[in-house]
Amino acid sequence: MKAFANNRVLMLLENQCYPQDHRVWREAIALVAAGYRISVICPRDTGQPWRETLRGVNVYRYWAPPHANGFLGYLWEYGYSMTAAFVLSLLVFFTDGFDVVHAHNPPDTFVLIVAVYKVFGKRFIFDHHDLSPEMYCARFPGGGSRLVCRILLLLEKLTCHLADHVIATNESYKKVEMERDRVPEARITVVRNGFEEHQHIAAEPDRALRERGKTIIGFVGVMGFQDGVDYLLRALHVLLRDFGRRDFFCVLIGTGDAWPNLRALARQLALDEHVWFTGRVSDDELLRYLSASDICVDPDPSNPFNDRSTMLKMMEYMALAKPIVAFDLPEHRFTAQQAAAYVAPNDERAFAQALSQLMDDPLRRDVMGAFGRRRIETTLAWRFAVPNLLDAYWRVLPLPSVAGKISSVEVKPARAHSHPESSTLSQPAKSQPHMSP
């Protein structure tokens, strides 16, 4: 295949800022190392300039809209964001230029911008982070509006139809793209998320947590209405009321749309002495709290979205060699394997029982944690995903230099440039969570 002379890529990102979105950061740096010229358009976080260059990546930022709630809120957020992103894309088009548009969803409305540049012969790579229709239905009671769901399905199908190549975040998403969106398998590449081995090394455990003399249960992540933290709180209530366990303390790291409701639920369930909602924390605090945890939890309930999505917090826990209790979901099993104790989906009593059993079995906890860390190091580290990313790009915009770099790219973490709260899982929650690697 003849290599094209141009190597310019425009990345579109709305759900997070850059470089706080660790997946986008890792992809951009890997592509720069392989010889591509990368520009990123994204929202602007507090204290960030509207234009800067980070590790060779040109970043253009627009003022972020307020967090949305409800249909009209989302309509305003995405309408404003698409307009701002398009204006900045015109600036890039006439200055840096680009040959490929690489859109990271959600939202799938980036296809409206992409359609304009397809007219000018630009290629399109769709990075499918989240199943927007399933996520919408999981977020709203009763599955939300059928009309909105149909619109989201239409946008997904149109996006996949226009894409020259689709990057799936796991095999479950690949199956959806093939069966629902009719994308040929040859136009799909799976690029999973992953952590660098030198990142997320256990820190000195938080002294105040360890001095409680109890089993510390750790949770980190977005706390939206679809993220299952209410299941966790009810399981802790069962642990306290039915099993008579008072020897635990649960630290819940993160925030989100459901945060006030979850705190009220904890009070209603008489858990005030047994839970701590930290809110937003720095990377260092995140590592101290998780390092102090004896057991970590992923209470995401079973639904069409969670069943197909890989949760970043699972790998966060595994990288720190922590045993996990989780509902038995397909992608949970693929990710954690023997690093987790699985219970019947959405069964809060079974969740509490699994916690109680692990609390009394420190040897099993150590074995599970060690297995999880080895799986990160041998299978799920980011370096194993980089060759797939470069292979996807080679199919769309080949460079002579890529073949020799596929197995040698190293991506260092973004901490030097990040906002103090830049951990993927200690971020302030956007209106839709970015969960699947």
N, C-alpha and C positions, 0 to 999 in steps of 0.2 A: 504493500500500500504506500502510495506516495505521500510524503509528509507535507503539510501545509506550512507556509512561511510564517503565518501569523499564529500567535499563541496567547491571545488576550481573552480574559474571562471576567465577566461581570456577575458577581453573586448578589442575590436579592434575599434579604432576611428581614422579617417583621416581628417574629415572636420573641426575640431577644435582642440584646445589644451585642456589639462586637468589641473586644474579644471575649466577653462573658459567656457567649454560647461556645462551649468547648468543642462540640462536634465541628462547627463551622470553622473555628480557629484551627483545629488540627487538619482539616481538609485543606484550608487555604495555605498553611505553612508547608504541607506535604507537596502541594502543587507548585508552589514557588520553588521548592528545592528541586523539583523535577524539570523546571525550566519554563513554567507558565507565568504569565503576568496577571496578577489578581487584583481586582477592585471589588470592594464590598459596599453595598448600600444598606443601611440599617437604622433603627431608632437611636436616639442620642440619650445616654444616661447622664445623670447629674455629674458635672465637672468634666465631661468629655468635650473636646473640640469638635466642630462640625466636619473638619477635614484634617487627617493626619496619615502618616505612613508607619505601620508597625511590622517589623520583620519583613520588609519588602512588600507588604500588602497595603494598597491604597484604600483608605476607609473614608466614606462619605456618609454623614449622619444628618438626619432630620429630627426636629423636635418630636418627642414621643407623645402620642395622645394620651389622655387619661384612661385608666383601666375601665373597660367596658363591663356593663351588666345589662342583660336583657337584649332583645333583638335590635332595638333602636340604637343601643349603645354600641353593639358590634358593627352595625351598619355605618355609624359615624367613624368608629375606629378604623375599619378597613377601607372605607371610602377616603378618609384623610390620608391614611398610610400609603395607599396605592397612588394617590395624586402626588404626594411628596416624593415617593420612590421614583415615579415616572419623571418628574422634573429633574431630579438628580441624575437619573439615567441619561437624560438628554445632555446634561453637562459632561458626563463620562463619554458619551457617544461622540461628542465634538472635541474632546480633549485626549484622554487616554485611549479611547476607542475600545471595542471588544468584538470578539468573534463568536463567543459562546455566552449565552445567558444561563446561569446555574441558579435555579430558584429553590429555596428551602421553604417547605410548607410547615405549619399552617401560616397564612391562609392559602387556599388554592386560587385566590383571586389574582395572584401574580400572572396567571395565564393571560389576563387582559393586557398586561404590559408586554409579555412575550409575543403575543400575536402581532403587535406593531412591528417588532424587530424581525419577526420571521419574514415579513414582506421584504426586508432588506437583505435577506439571505443569511441571517444569523442563526446559528444552531442553538439547540435548547436541551439542557440537562435538567431533569426534574429529580430533586432529592426528597424522597417521600418520607418525611419524619413521622407524620401522624395520619391516621385514617380519620379525616375530618367528619364525614357523615356519622361514623360510629361514635366519635368523641362528642359530637353535638348531642346525639341521642342519649349518651350516658350522663351528660351533664345536666340535662333538664328533666324534671319530673314527667313521667308519662311518655318520655321519648321526644318531647318538644313538638314543634310544628312539622307536619308531613311535608308542607310546601318547602320549608327551609331545608329539610333533609333531601328532598328531590333536587333542589338547586345545588346543594353541596355535592351530590352524586354527579350531577351534570358537569360541574366545574372540575371534579376529579377526572371524569372520562375525557373531557376536552383537553385537560392538561396532559394526560397520558397520550392522547391522540397526537398532540402537537410535539411531544417530546421526541427528540432524536435518540435519547437514551434515558432510562429510568434507573435511579439508584434506590434500591429497596433497603430498608434497615434490618430486615430479617426475612427468613423463608416464608413466614406467614403473610407478610406484606407482598412478597413476590407472587404468592398464590392468588391474592386478591387482584393484583395488577393483571395477571394472566387471565383469570376467570371472569372477573367483573368488568375490567377495563379493556380486555382483548389485546393486551400488549404481547407481542411475540417474545418468547423466552430469550431469544438472541439479543433483544433490546433491553434486557434487565440485568443489572449487576447488584449483588448483595454486598453492601459495605456496612458492617456492623459497627456500633460504637465500641470504644475500648479505652482503657486507661494505660498510661505509660507505667512501666515497672517502677521507675524511680519516683512516681507520684503516688500520693495517698499511702505513704508509709506511716505506720502508727506513731502518733506523737505521745508525749508524756500525758498520761490520763489526767483528766481534770480532778484535782485533789478534793474539791468540795463534794463531787459526786461519789468518789470512792470512800470518803469518810462517812457516808451514810450507813455503811455496813449492810447494805441490801443488794439484791441482784438488780443491776442496772439494765433496763430495756431501752434500746435506742431506735428512734425513727427519724429519718431525714427525708425531706421532699416537699413538693407542692401540696398544699392543703385545700384543694378544690372540693366541690360537692361530689365529684365522681371518684375521688382518690381513696376512699375507704377508711379514713381516719376515724370516722364514727363507728365502724366495725371494730377497730382496735380498742376504742374507749369502752364499748360494750363488753368486749372480751376481757378487758382489765376489771370491769365491774363483776363479771362472773368469777374471775380469779380471786377477787376479794370476798365476794359474798358467798359463793357456793363452795369454793375450795379452801376458804379461810386463810388465804395467803396474804400476809401483810408485809412480807419481806421482799418487796419489789419497789422500784421507783422508775418511772418511765419519763425519759427526756424526749420531747417532740420538737425537732429542729425544722424551722421553715415557717412559711406563712402562705396565705392564699385567700380566696374569696370566702371560704367556709370557716376561716379562723375564729371569728367572733362566735359563731354558732357552736363550734367545737368546744370552745372554752365554757360556754354556757352548759353544754351537754356534760362536760366533766364535773361541773358543780352539781348538776342535777343528779349525777350518778355517785356523788359523795367521793370523788376521786381527788379532791384538792390536795390531800397530803401525799398522793402517790404519783402525780404527774406534774411536769413543768413544761409549759409552752415557751420556748426561748425567743420566738420571733426570728427576725433576720439576724444572722451572726456572720462573723468574719470567717475566712478559711481556717485560720489557726484555731478559733473556738470550735468550729465544726469538727476538726480532727481531734481536739482534746476531748470533746464530749463523746464522739463515737469510740475513741480509744478507751474510754472509761466504761463503755457498755459491755456487758457480758453476753447479751443476746440482742440481735437486731431484727426488726420486723418489717414486712411488706404486706399491709392489709388490703391491697387493691382487690376489690371483689370481682367475681366472674361476670363479664358482660361481653358483648361482641367486640368492644374496643380493647379492654384489658387482656382478653384471651389471646389477642394477636400481637400485643405490644410488648417490647422488651423494656423493663423498667430500669432506669439508670441507677436507682438506689440499690438494686440488687448487686450490681457490680461494685458500687461504692463500698458496700459492706464486705464483699468478698476480697476486695483489694486490701482491706484492713484485717483480713483473717477473722471475721466475725461469723458465728453461726446465725442462721436465719430461720424464722418461722414465717410461713407464707401460705396463702390459699393455693390449692393445687391447680394452677393455670398452665396451659401448654408452653408458653414462652418462659415462664418461671422455671419450669423443669429443664428446658433446654439450657438456660443460662446457668443456673446454680447447681443442677444435678445433686450430688450428695452433700452440698454445702448447706442445704435447707431441709427443714422438717416441714412436710406438706400436709395440709389438713383439707377436709372436704370444703369446696368453695362456699363462701358466705356463711359458714357455720361458726358462729362466735364462740360457742361452748367448746367445740373441738380446738379452736385457736387457743383458748385459755388453757385447755388440758395440755396441749403441746408445749406451751410456755412453762407450765408447772413441771412437766417432765424434764425439760432442759434445765430449769433452775436447779434441779436436784442431781444433775449429771454433768459435772464439769469436765470429765474426761471426754464424753461425747461432744461437748461444745468445742474442745480443743481439736479433735479429729475433724469435725465439720469445718471449722475455721481454716485449718491448714489445707484441707482439700480445696476450698474456695480460692485461697491465695494461689495455690499451684495452678488452678484452672485459669486465673487471670494471666499468670506468667507464661503458660504454655499454649493457650488457645485464644483468650479474649483480650490480650493486650492490643493496643492500637497498632503496633507494628505489623500485626497479622492482617489488619484491614487495609493498610496502605497499598499493597499490590493490587487489590481489587479496585480501589479508587483510581489508580493510575491506568489500569486496564480499561475501565469505563471511559476514561478520557482519551485513551489511545484509539478507541473505536469512533470517537466523535471529532477529536482534534489532535491527530497524532503528531508527536515530536520525535526526531531522531534520538534525543537524549533520554527519553522516557524508559526505553527497554533496559538500559543499564542501571537505572535508578530505582526500579520497582521494588527491589528487596533491600535497599540501603538507606531509605529515607528515615531520618529520626526527627520526631517532633517534640520539642521541649514544651513544658507547660507555659501558660500565658500569665503566670502570676506577676511577673515584672511589670506588665502593662495593665493588669486588671484592677477594677474597682475593688475596694476591700471586701465586698460581699460578692465576689465573682465566682464562687463555686457554683457549678451547675445546679446543685441541690440546695444551696443556701441563698439562691436568688429570690428577690421579690417576685411573687407569682404574677405572671401575665394572665390575661383573660382566658387563654387556653394553654395548657401545660405542654411543654416539650419533653416527651418522655421516652420515645422509643428510639433506641440506637439502631 
